[in-house]
């Protein structure tokens, strides 16, 4: 007996919804590792960009901010970017305006030029990543954010080369799922995390930090972790902003959040 059109349409629609739901959840899949490998992530406070303080003239992502975090036994979160002459430095923004008052972008400058700059009211400069590794020397864990919106390979491979000889505890993380995926494919032993959030960007961040405003479709993909099938992160770091429903949905991925 042939089905009438409304019934057939309802069946097809239901199947499409079911397939979409399955694909949606498969796309968000993460890769669980043993709790022993990830427990340090929640073992103590994390000093975001080091233990910096404007009032005490300790700038973010500097050796003095990291030294202070070490003194307090905190995990150090830091940002790694690449200069025009392919040096790995520790700096958060794409642009130099917020912290140095310059319109230039970090990726447009050689390290020799950056090394001449000083943070306001401080003798500190933008450090090389290798200088930070030498300072920390395994005293506290490192949470390394990869700042890369461009082609993946060069920054990631240089970072991994420097980390190969580092004996301290660390993990990498990035908003760019393809940076995380590079480590999954080329250095699976490295603990990796996917950063995400709403991807809402203020006018201030655009003007002073050079933050990119993503098109709507990228925001949907990234905020819903729909490229996890590529990166397969071991943990998720998400900008929750008191959204309990979002937190509960992330916990269903069965990896540390």
C-alpha positions as CSV (number, residue, x, y, z in Angstrom):
1,X,0.0,0.0,0.0
2,X,1.5,3.4,-1.0
3,X,1.8,6.1,1.6
4,X,0.0,9.3,0.9
5,X,2.1,12.4,0.4
6,X,1.6,14.1,3.9
7,X,2.7,10.9,5.6
8,X,5.6,10.4,3.3
9,X,6.7,14.0,3.8
10,X,6.5,13.5,7.6
11,X,8.7,10.4,7.5
12,X,11.3,12.0,5.3
13,X,11.3,15.2,7.5
14,X,11.7,13.1,10.6
15,X,14.6,11.1,9.1
16,X,16.3,14.3,8.0
17,X,16.0,15.8,11.5
18,X,17.3,12.6,13.1
19,X,20.3,12.5,10.7
20,X,21.0,16.1,11.3
21,X,20.9,15.6,15.1
22,X,23.3,12.6,14.8
23,X,25.7,14.5,12.5
24,X,25.5,17.6,14.8
25,X,26.5,15.5,17.8
26,X,29.2,13.5,15.9
27,X,30.7,16.8,14.7
28,X,31.2,17.9,18.3
29,X,32.9,14.8,19.4
30,X,36.0,15.2,21.6
31,X,38.7,12.7,22.5
32,X,38.9,11.6,26.1
33,X,42.3,10.8,27.7
34,X,43.0,9.5,31.2
35,X,42.1,11.7,34.1
36,X,45.8,11.6,35.3
37,X,46.8,13.6,32.2
38,X,44.2,16.3,32.6
39,X,43.7,16.7,36.4
40,X,46.4,19.4,36.7
41,X,44.2,21.7,34.6
42,X,41.9,22.1,37.6
43,X,44.4,21.6,40.4
44,X,45.0,25.3,41.1
45,X,44.3,28.8,39.9
46,X,45.4,29.8,36.3
47,X,47.3,33.0,35.9
48,X,45.8,34.3,32.7
49,X,48.6,35.9,30.7
50,X,50.7,35.6,33.9
51,X,50.0,37.3,37.2
52,X,50.0,40.8,35.9
53,X,48.9,44.0,37.6
54,X,48.4,47.4,36.1
55,X,48.7,49.1,39.5
56,X,52.0,47.4,40.2
57,X,53.3,48.0,36.7
58,X,53.6,44.3,35.9
59,X,52.4,43.9,32.2
60,X,50.5,40.9,30.9
61,X,52.5,38.1,29.1
62,X,55.8,39.3,30.4
63,X,58.6,37.6,32.3
64,X,57.8,39.5,35.5
65,X,54.1,38.4,35.3
66,X,55.2,34.8,34.8
67,X,57.8,35.0,37.6
68,X,55.1,36.2,40.0
69,X,52.8,33.3,38.9
70,X,55.6,30.9,39.6
71,X,56.1,32.4,43.1
72,X,52.4,31.7,43.8
73,X,52.4,28.2,42.3
74,X,49.8,29.1,39.7
75,X,49.4,27.5,36.2
76,X,50.5,30.0,33.6
77,X,48.3,30.7,30.6
78,X,50.1,32.5,27.8
79,X,49.7,33.4,24.1
80,X,52.1,32.5,21.3
81,X,52.2,34.3,18.0
82,X,54.8,34.6,15.2
83,X,56.6,37.7,13.9
84,X,57.4,38.6,10.4
85,X,60.8,37.0,10.6
86,X,59.3,33.7,12.0
87,X,60.2,34.2,15.7
88,X,57.8,32.8,18.3
89,X,56.8,35.5,20.8
90,X,54.4,35.7,23.7
91,X,51.8,38.3,23.0
92,X,48.0,38.3,22.9
93,X,46.8,40.9,20.4
94,X,47.2,41.0,16.7
95,X,47.7,44.8,16.9
96,X,50.2,46.8,19.0
97,X,47.8,49.7,19.7
98,X,46.3,48.6,23.0
99,X,49.6,48.1,24.8
100,X,52.1,50.2,22.8
101,X,50.0,52.8,21.1
102,X,51.2,51.7,17.6
103,X,48.9,51.1,14.6
104,X,51.2,48.2,13.4
105,X,50.4,44.5,13.6
106,X,52.7,42.1,15.3
107,X,53.0,39.9,12.3
108,X,54.3,42.8,10.2
109,X,57.3,43.4,12.4
110,X,60.6,41.6,12.9
111,X,61.5,40.6,16.4
112,X,64.5,43.0,16.4
113,X,61.9,45.8,16.0
114,X,59.6,44.4,18.7
115,X,62.5,44.0,21.1
116,X,63.0,47.7,21.1
117,X,59.5,48.4,22.5
118,X,58.8,48.7,26.2
119,X,55.4,48.4,28.0
120,X,54.2,51.6,29.6
121,X,55.8,52.3,33.0
122,X,57.8,49.1,32.8
123,X,61.2,48.0,31.5
124,X,59.6,44.8,30.2
125,X,59.6,43.9,26.5
126,X,57.7,41.3,24.5
127,X,59.5,38.0,25.3
128,X,60.5,35.2,23.0
129,X,58.7,32.0,23.8
130,X,62.0,30.3,24.4
131,X,62.8,32.9,27.1
132,X,59.6,32.0,28.9
133,X,60.4,28.3,28.7
134,X,63.8,28.9,30.2
135,X,62.3,31.0,33.0
136,X,59.5,28.6,33.9
137,X,61.6,25.5,33.5
138,X,58.9,23.1,34.7
139,X,58.2,24.9,38.0
140,X,54.5,25.3,37.1
141,X,52.4,23.9,34.2
142,X,51.9,25.9,31.1
143,X,48.7,26.4,29.2
144,X,49.8,27.6,25.7
145,X,47.3,29.4,23.5
146,X,48.2,29.4,19.8
147,X,47.3,32.7,18.1
148,X,47.0,31.8,14.5
149,X,44.2,32.9,12.1
150,X,46.3,32.1,9.0
151,X,47.6,29.0,7.4
152,X,48.3,26.2,9.8
153,X,51.7,24.4,9.8
154,X,54.6,26.9,10.2
155,X,53.7,28.3,13.7
156,X,52.5,25.0,15.0
157,X,55.6,23.1,13.8
158,X,58.0,25.7,15.2
159,X,56.1,25.6,18.5
160,X,56.3,21.8,18.7
161,X,60.0,21.9,17.9
162,X,60.7,24.2,20.9
163,X,58.5,22.1,23.2
164,X,60.2,18.8,22.3
165,X,63.1,19.5,24.6
166,X,60.9,21.0,27.3
167,X,60.5,18.7,30.3
168,X,57.8,20.6,32.1
169,X,54.0,20.0,32.1
170,X,52.0,21.8,29.4
171,X,49.0,21.7,27.1
172,X,48.2,23.6,23.9
173,X,44.9,25.3,23.1
174,X,43.5,27.5,20.4
175,X,40.3,29.1,19.0
176,X,41.5,27.8,15.6
177,X,40.4,24.1,15.4
178,X,42.9,23.5,12.6
179,X,45.8,24.5,14.9
180,X,44.5,22.0,17.4
181,X,44.0,19.4,14.6
182,X,47.7,19.9,13.6
183,X,48.8,18.7,17.0
184,X,46.3,15.8,16.9
185,X,47.8,14.6,13.6
186,X,51.5,15.4,14.2
187,X,52.0,15.3,18.0
188,X,49.1,13.3,19.5
189,X,51.0,12.9,22.7
190,X,50.5,16.6,23.4
191,X,47.5,17.5,25.5
192,X,45.2,19.7,23.4
193,X,42.2,21.9,24.1
194,X,39.6,23.7,22.0
195,X,38.8,27.3,23.0
196,X,35.4,28.7,22.1
197,X,32.7,31.1,23.1
198,X,30.2,33.5,21.6
199,X,32.8,35.2,19.4
200,X,31.2,38.6,20.0
201,X,33.8,41.3,19.5
202,X,33.6,44.9,20.7
203,X,34.6,48.0,18.7
204,X,37.4,48.5,21.2
205,X,38.9,45.1,20.5
206,X,38.7,45.7,16.8
207,X,40.3,49.1,17.0
208,X,43.0,48.5,19.7
209,X,43.7,44.8,19.6
210,X,43.0,44.1,15.9
211,X,40.5,41.3,16.8
212,X,38.8,39.8,13.8
213,X,35.0,39.9,13.5
214,X,34.0,36.5,12.1
215,X,31.2,36.1,9.6
216,X,27.9,34.6,11.0
217,X,28.5,31.1,9.5
218,X,32.0,30.8,11.2
219,X,30.5,31.9,14.5
220,X,27.9,29.2,14.3
221,X,30.5,26.5,13.5
222,X,33.0,27.6,16.1
223,X,30.6,28.5,19.0
224,X,28.9,25.1,18.6
225,X,32.2,23.2,18.4
226,X,31.1,21.8,15.0
227,X,34.7,21.3,13.9
228,X,35.6,19.1,16.8
229,X,35.5,16.2,14.4
230,X,38.7,17.7,13.0
231,X,40.5,18.8,16.2
232,X,39.2,16.1,18.6
233,X,40.2,18.1,21.7
234,X,41.1,16.5,25.0
235,X,39.5,19.4,26.9
236,X,37.2,22.4,26.2
237,X,37.8,25.9,27.4
238,X,34.6,27.9,26.8
239,X,33.5,31.5,27.6
240,X,30.3,30.6,29.5
241,X,29.1,33.9,31.0
242,X,26.8,32.2,33.5
243,X,25.1,30.1,30.8
244,X,24.3,27.0,32.8
245,X,22.6,25.3,29.8
246,X,25.7,25.7,27.7
247,X,27.9,24.4,30.5
248,X,25.7,21.3,30.9
249,X,25.7,20.6,27.2
250,X,29.5,20.8,27.0
251,X,29.8,18.4,29.9
252,X,28.1,15.8,27.8
253,X,31.2,15.7,25.6
254,X,32.8,13.7,28.4
255,X,36.0,15.7,28.5
256,X,37.2,18.3,31.1
257,X,35.4,21.7,30.6
